[in-house]
């Protein structure tokens, strides 16, 4: 029966023909059975065994060795990934940190192996535990549906996550392991009552000992939640489409290639106003679905309520908060997300020596023939320049007879969100500002008003991709 489930998963129509499968193996009972059953029905070259070493237990090295030797005995390719050290205060606790890091590692290893499908050994007991945990944490309809046999891989939604054993009682997996004479390891932390899942697992064991049929009853309840979740998801998908904003990023200079000149492409954001027009529960589910599309883990009901307060309801013009190693951001009507925010500039002194472009402090500036416009070339070549952060009170004159405007007012008029303003450079000299990104030449720069026929230089700033997406 178990090999047949593996074969059915490998035949999933969403798996491109011939693409490898990544099989997650921890060294525990379930994943050892998954590896053995897969090797019994799939060609050896069709999948890769992957182990994530958390480094949280003294025996972690032994578990890695068991997985590697087991894969070698079956003639299977093997890769492993070591997680970074556990932070002193992991956000969400150790369990949440380990789960997030594990999926991040699986996504990375799937990319390295060229795998479009990842198999894990979650079974019916895991499903019941997940449902109970989410109920305790106040999850909504989508969360109470627990795990799916087929879903998108967290943090890599372009890849497929399959759980072929999700309908199996753990006792069936244990019976297979004994029949095949398999070895596995037991994680001692699974007995630690400090972890919520272990407390729920103990409750499940007590319930099953008194009523063996309760697991199937629990799975039937989860199925009902999944049907409700599917209905809610269809509505949420429609609402999400209604709330979506498709924003194009600023185009880069066509002559410049490489990382600094890449076009970040369009991004999908949410309209705060559209989200506010939805009924409360539908707004919450639309936001959940948006987070899922981003590859984030699902927030609890209390976390989601806080997100709605900050991203949709707060009176301020902007907001930002962290969730699952991502920034959730709002500026005016646009709700956005990013894995990282641009870092503030570090001031650097330099001098232009006639070159067509300068890369300095992670910024690129082009120096182009001015054709009568721009800065006097001789003056510029003899002037020390400081690449610096702008200040809100900096005053600029952008048009020949234009009024002086503060940099802060210009940023607000151009809709530049606050979280990138410290990453926008200005070029200063002793007498003031020469150039302010992304606005251009400051006509009150000084030193650039020589004869009409003297060579002049026009400065252009090439926005890094991490900044260009918001311009």
NORJO-V5520 format. One record per run of one state. SS is the DSSP state (~ for helix, > for strand, _ for the rest). FROM is the first residue (numbers start at 1). LEN is the number of residues. If there is no record, write none. Layout:
((SS;FROM;LEN) (SS;FROM;LEN))
This chain:
((_;1;1) (~;2;9) (_;11;10) (>;21;4) (_;25;4) (~;29;13) (_;42;2) (~;44;3) (>;47;7) (_;54;6) (~;60;14) (_;74;3) (>;77;6) (_;83;11) (~;94;20) (_;114;3) (>;117;3) (_;120;4) (~;124;13) (_;137;4) (~;141;4) (_;145;5) (>;150;4) (_;154;2) (>;156;7) (_;163;7) (~;170;11) (_;181;7) (~;188;4) (_;192;4) (~;196;15) (_;211;3) (~;214;30) (>;244;4) (_;248;11) (~;259;3) (_;262;5) (>;267;5) (~;272;5) (_;277;3) (~;280;14) (_;294;7) (~;301;13) (_;314;4) (>;318;6) (_;324;2) (>;326;6) (_;332;2) (>;334;5) (_;339;9) (>;348;3) (_;351;6) (>;357;4) (_;361;2) (>;363;7) (_;370;5) (>;375;2) (~;377;5) (_;382;3) (>;385;5) (_;390;5) (>;395;2) (_;397;8) (>;405;2) (~;407;7) (_;414;4) (~;418;4) (_;422;3) (>;425;5) (_;430;2) (>;432;5) (_;437;3) (>;440;2) (_;442;14) (>;456;7) (_;463;2) (~;465;4) (_;469;3))
